[in-house]
Amino acid sequence: MSTATLSPVSSTTGYELRITRVFDAPRELVWKAWTDPEMAKHWMGPRGFQTTEFVAPSEPGGKWRLCMEGRIPGCEQMAYLRQGGVTREIKPPELLVYTFAWEDRSSVGLSESPFKENIITVRFEERGKKTVMHFHQAPFATEGERDGHNGGWNSAFDCFAEFMNSVQPERVLDPNEVPSELHLRRFFAAPRELVFDAWTKPEMLAQWWGPKGFTNPVCEVDARAGGALLIHMQAPDGTVYPMTGRFVEFYPPYRFHFTASPLDKNGDAMFENWNSVFFAEVEGGTEVTLDVHVMNSKPGAEQHLKGMTAGWNSSLDRLGELLQSV
């Protein structure tokens, strides 16, 4: 299970970000991947960006530094991002505390802030053969600045989860386990703009959303940052499964993040998923990368979550059929 808390500390102390993720890897490996520069280069930074330099947090008082490069959504210009700070506390393999600041805030579209730097605290908790990461960053001057970092960090943690899988090829998952993460890549022989439209235009989304045999009599999509989603998915037996959500970040036709909360018969959320969708032009079409992690799951949601992987794969099959027909 994963959680993200997005709430102001107070009007004077700014906004805070809390993210909890569960990684399918032992704590010692997770710690090493965070603090070994060569390993960190494989995942540190959101999708679409590549780490070019990483000086890891070390002993208290030691400086750390991260340099990334990638293309800015919407204009395809290269961006060179630099951040850094000072290590405050380090306790392997349990705790990292360090200051964080952008070298040039304008490079990531941020204006001046009364908070020239903030504090990141990362705790790693053993849970069987898995590791629970508790991430906290504060303070942020605005809600938008906090949400932007939420999207960036979650995208980096998606890359981290994939990296953990790649360095443990012998690891076998329990088929009866309730998943907390999902990472899929699909190729579609269609232009990126068309594939993006199929995800964000309600008249197209309604034709493929949900497993085979399902329909969507209600499909309302306000495709913009902060915009809401409302989908009523109807099963072949007539049962309706409502879902609400919102777009957190939206950069057509490159990427967007959105939350999704299936509702129970009382209209209450059973769980909330954070979803990231990236669209990359490749030879002959478009590659879509879908990252999902589960947040705030309630008792009784397990039966729905166990079908998450099969459900998404069936939906993406339907998307492929739709794109072939238009």
Buried (B, 14 or more C-beta within 10 A) or exposed (E): BBBBEBEBEEEEEBBBBBBBBBBBBBBEBBBBBBBEEEBBBBBBBBBBBEBBEBBBBEEEEBEBBBBBBBEBBEEEEEBEBBBBBBBBEBEEBEBBBBBBBBEEBEBBEBEEBEBEBBBBBBBBEBEEEBBBBBBBBBBBBBEBBBBBBBBBBBBBBBBBBBBBBEEEEEEEEEEEEBBBBBBEEBBBEBBBEBBBBBBBEBEBBBBBBBBEEBBBEBBBBBBEBEBEBBBBBBEEEEEBBBBBBBBBBBBBBBBBBBBBBBBBEEEEBBBBBBBBBBBBBEEEBBBBBBBBBBBBBEEEBEEBBBEBBEBBBBBBBBBBEBBEEE
